Amino acid sequence: MQDNIVTILNKQVAGSCTEEEKELLLGWLEESEENRRFYSLFMANCTLHQTLTSEALNRDTESMLMRLNARIEESELSRSRFWKNGFTWAFAAAIALVLGFFALRGIGGTPAEPAAPPMELARNLTGNTVHMVLDDGTHVYLHPGSSIQYNVSTLPEGREVVLCGDAYFDVARNESRPFTVRTSNIGVRVLGTAFSLSESEEVSQVVLERGSVRILSPEGGNMVTLTPNQKATFKSLTGDIRVEPVYATAFVTNKYNLVAMSDVTVGQIVERLSSIFGKRIICKGGDEDKSYNIAFLKTDSLEDVLSIVEYLTGAQCDISK
């Protein structure tokens, strides 16, 4: 089965799996938790790569898949590289991706609108923040005990997420399809930005790290627009909203175990990673003048983080011995 799985995974990315191959893949996923983690890493990286707009990177898709296949073969020997840290960023993606092979839960519309596009469900039942990549390239860091329902692909009016709990969103920019996160109390509408949102029965809180967001009332009206390093707190019992300054980067790092870098070059990314992990890193290729936004969990392995850097920038990264 392992000899065939790479071929089936590549066909899954291309959307050309036969029904028989889908059954084989489903059986392989059901065999073990390691297989599901393995699948999530592959698909999450491919999803991230396919959302990039650089023509040069798009031409490198085949090369990216070859490198990923090599990592798959290596993992079959070591069985440790990708999941030695437990619930890493890749495993979180399985919450959404594996649901595609099991039971997708629709919340749809009312009985009068039976054709409403369904929304997918993802829950974090672990004790750690987990990471998933939505179909549009948006990264979601889901806090323990939290869940989201989402549809970012087929809703005609835009992209929609319903949050129960607490999450950090790094939203892929798409000016023609606004991204809205709703809770039981408020909504947050963006085009492409990074922010955290937490909700309880009485209080909802938004912290903006990058870009801008509009906070919507339960009725959908615009209450306030935030700028970076601002926190808004909404009290549902009184309808009051308060805006105050906050150091968003430190807030996000402490709360979500998350390292986020905004508008940084390949060289700056490498310098920061070398400092964090205490390793000398050599990166070749990529556009040194281009700026990127990148985020990862502090518990991720350096190998996993460098995989993200490679697919994001097109550079080839190695850890110096």
Buried (B, 14 or more C-beta within 10 A) or exposed (E): EEEEBBEBBBBBBEEEBEEEBBEBBEEBBEEEEEBBBBBBBBBBBBBBBBBBEEEEBEEBBEEBBEBBBEBBEEBEEEEEBBBEBEBBBBBBBBBBBBBEBEEEEBEBEEEEEEEBEBBBBBBBEBEBBBBBBBBBBBBBBBBBEBBBBBBBEEBEEBBBBBBBBBBBBBBBBBEEBBBBBBBEBBBBBBBBBBBBBBBEEEEBBBBBBBBBBBBBBBEEEEBBBBEBBBBBBBEBEEEEBEBEEBEBBEBBBEBBBBBBBBEBBBEEBBEBBBEEBEEEBEBEBBBEEEEBBBBBBEBBBBBBBBBBBBBBBBBBBEBEE
